[in-house]
Amino acid sequence: MKALRELLRLWPLALLFSAMSALAAEEYSFDASEFEKKPFELGGYVELKQEHFSFNRSGVFYKLNTFNQPQREHLDRTTGTLQLTGKLRQGIGTFDFRTNSSLQRDQLVHGDDHAIYDAAYSIRPNPGFTMEAGKRALRWGKGYAFNPIGFVERPKDPNDPQLAREGFWMANSDLILNPGGNLQTIAFTPVLLPVGGDVNSDFGTRGHLNPAAKLYFLYHDIDIDFAWQGKGSRPARFGMDFSTNVISNFEIHGEWARIRQITRQVTDSTGRVTTSVGDATSYLLGLRYLTESDTTYIAEYYRNGTGYSEQEAQQFYQLVNTAFTQLQQTGSPVLLQKALALSRGSYGRPNPGKDYLYFRAQQKDALGIVYFQAAITAMMNWQDRSYQVTPELSYTGVNNLELRLKVFMLQGGSSTDFGEKQNSRKFEVYARYYF
Amino acid sequence: MRKLLWFILCFVALPAAAAAINGTEILKKVDRNLEPESYEAYRKLIDIQPDGSKKESVLYTMKKGRDKVVALFLSPPSDKGRVTLRDGDNMWLYMPDVGRAIRITSLQSVTGSVFNNADIMRIDYGAEYSVESAEEGKDGYVLALKAKTGEVAYDRLKMWVDKQLLLPTIIECYAASGLLIKTLRFKDIKDFSGGIKRPATLETDSPLQKGYKSVMLWSGIKKADFPDEYFTLNYLPRVSELRK
């Protein structure tokens, strides 16, 4: 009887233990059936971004972009973005898409933008062969910040190289072979890219069906690509890239591209434009190194074959300053119109210079906090020594939520690449929720 | 007389040598008992932080032969569509937003987990390690393994093997300096049918990440054969179409 009383007394404890073990079992349960492939999938993210721009009021690009607006020191911009991705499967075919819609508001502009980044139908008659037609963002090259052989894609933003970009309408296919031995893989990707009417109108001259192709090899553990784009809407070009691990935590990569008979416009400080036609060679050498403490270093040198030397860029900056002086003194906008036209061309590219150095260090689980990453990125125009430094913090510890904070600090004297940009500082923070 | 002595010694020594444990053979059986040489499976990774909060990832995995592995992230939404590929010592990560694959290393962790890429895209232990010594205990064997090359994530492993089932129970992973990097604990033996009976749970913790713990759960593991083309960079954007 006493034993029974003792047992009854322990019963709540036994219940608790049983509940705890049930909880533990539930904690670790996994049934794969809920992850079966579905005929239709939809996902994406919503993002809210706040930016604060500090203007470089003496910079030529500030002057050019704002001369007919009220002058300001700062600008605050709020952007809401919805990016949707989806797939629709039927038989051997799959239709996939990615759309990007954004709503932007600052003290000057309220606007919205909607774009289809990808929308392509692909079929796979056999494992080694895929055909595809639609809008597709192809990514060629091994560089982290720059891609000289990115022949059939919109330019990458070195300030956010991992950002999804809008593709081009095209037809392409993939043929994969595995010969074995030291030549582990061969893959051939031919592309046809039409330009006409409103289709791919920003690729180049209308009225061309542009052919391009990439041939990939995995040879002796080295990734090698040969890329080509035929003459059409843009001058013909060809190139190659490689990437390999020298040791397991040390990767090196490179790209080389040659553009045939490209037209290049160079201005002097009086606005006299010289047009020359010739071949241009761009290349990139880079490395990625991971330390035992999970710090990743990325370094790249980029030679931009179509870029402007320090002297050539200085002539353009002088032209802009002369144009504003002329406008103020005589009221004549002639020189300013010339400068504006040039700034909308290759002088106004994000990286118009000839030689750039790129460096990034990122620390995973910084300060011992899991999912917290600290990074610093620096980009320098090697010829004029102007540069941009970007510290960055991000946290992904909350399920499906990404928080990122970035500060862009531009430094350079007058008549230098980063010293003449529109902003001297930019503060950016965003929250992105994936669903 | 001396010849006779040699003869007797040989007779005594031969059965002893035959009875000596063949560590390489045990490791081979451990590899095959853990999973078929080519298979597909679903895995859930649970990363538990010191405050008890959790992050979960679900992966679909295909392995072919001794050294080809593809793992596709099905969940969470922030990682969905990411694919990791291993072909021997080469490892790549494909991110759908970026639209191309970059080379990664075995020591990194694509999930922020105690499990690193070498754990997530593990190939046969026998493909990466040689058996330095094998000891027999009451309930099992203890194998001391040494990495065959410097490309392997852990320089040495100490593996406790269940004698009856010939499956690992605990593996300690060491750096070349002798530092214990992590301990893997295999639990919950389950019959997955098709002759596959193996631990359904793998837990790990690391003295380098005190208070953190990661768990890997297995489901739907079955033998499968795949074309080599699936294990190439060009195929990574389409891996999600391969699941049945």
Contacts between the chains, C-beta under 8 A, distances in Angstrom:
chain1	res1	chain2	res2	distance
A	27	B	46	7.9
A	28	B	46	7.4
A	28	B	188	7.8
A	28	B	201	6.0
A	28	B	215	6.2
A	28	B	217	6.0
A	29	B	217	7.8
A	30	B	42	7.6
A	30	B	44	4.4
A	30	B	217	3.9
A	30	B	218	7.7
A	30	B	219	5.0
A	31	B	219	6.4
A	32	B	42	3.5
A	32	B	58	7.9
A	32	B	219	3.9
A	32	B	220	4.1
A	33	B	220	7.8
A	35	B	42	6.2
A	35	B	58	5.6
A	35	B	60	7.3
A	35	B	74	4.9
A	35	B	75	7.0
A	36	B	243	7.6
A	37	B	240	7.7
A	37	B	243	4.5
A	37	B	244	6.9
A	43	B	77	5.4
A	43	B	80	5.9
A	45	B	77	7.8
A	45	B	78	7.8
A	85	B	81	7.7
A	85	B	96	7.3
A	87	B	240	7.5
A	89	B	241	7.1
A	94	B	238	8.0
A	94	B	241	5.7
A	122	B	238	7.5
A	124	B	238	6.9
A	124	B	241	7.0
A	127	B	227	4.1
A	127	B	229	4.5
A	127	B	230	6.4
A	128	B	227	7.0
A	128	B	229	4.4
A	130	B	238	6.6
A	137	B	99	5.4
A	138	B	99	7.3
A	139	B	98	6.9
A	139	B	99	4.0
A	139	B	100	3.8
A	140	B	100	7.8
A	141	B	100	7.9
A	144	B	102	7.9
A	161	B	98	7.8
A	162	B	95	7.1
A	162	B	97	6.2
A	162	B	98	5.0
A	163	B	97	7.2
A	164	B	96	8.0
A	164	B	97	4.5
A	164	B	98	7.8
A	164	B	99	7.3
A	165	B	99	7.7
A	174	B	234	5.2
A	176	B	229	4.5
A	176	B	232	5.3
A	176	B	234	5.3
A	176	B	235	6.5
A	177	B	229	7.8
A	178	B	228	3.8
A	178	B	229	6.3
A	178	B	232	7.1
A	184	B	87	6.6
A	185	B	232	4.7
A	185	B	233	7.4
A	185	B	234	7.9
A	187	B	232	6.3
A	187	B	233	7.2
A	187	B	234	4.2
A	189	B	234	7.0
A	216	B	233	6.8
A	216	B	234	6.5
A	218	B	87	7.3
A	218	B	90	7.5
A	218	B	232	7.4
A	218	B	233	7.4
A	221	B	88	7.2
A	221	B	89	6.6
A	221	B	90	5.5
A	223	B	103	7.5
A	223	B	233	7.0
A	243	B	103	5.8
A	244	B	103	7.8
A	245	B	89	7.3
A	245	B	90	7.1
A	245	B	103	6.0
A	245	B	105	7.2
A	245	B	151	8.0
A	247	B	150	6.8
A	247	B	151	7.4
A	248	B	89	7.0
A	248	B	105	5.0
A	248	B	106	5.9
A	248	B	107	7.2
A	248	B	150	7.2
A	248	B	151	4.7
A	248	B	153	7.9
A	249	B	105	4.8
A	249	B	107	6.3
A	251	B	103	4.8
A	251	B	105	7.9
A	288	B	102	8.0
A	288	B	103	7.4
A	290	B	105	5.5
A	290	B	107	6.7
A	290	B	108	6.3
A	292	B	107	7.6
A	294	B	108	7.5
A	364	B	112	7.4
A	365	B	112	7.4
A	370	B	47	7.8
A	370	B	49	6.1
A	370	B	112	6.1
A	370	B	209	7.6
A	370	B	212	6.5
A	371	B	55	7.7
A	371	B	112	5.3
A	396	B	78	7.1
A	396	B	112	7.2
A	397	B	49	7.8
A	397	B	53	7.7
A	397	B	55	7.7
A	399	B	55	6.3
A	399	B	76	6.1
A	400	B	76	5.6
A	400	B	77	5.5
A	400	B	78	5.2
A	402	B	78	6.6
A	434	B	76	7.1
A	434	B	77	4.0
A	434	B	78	4.0
A	434	B	80	7.8
A	435	B	77	5.4
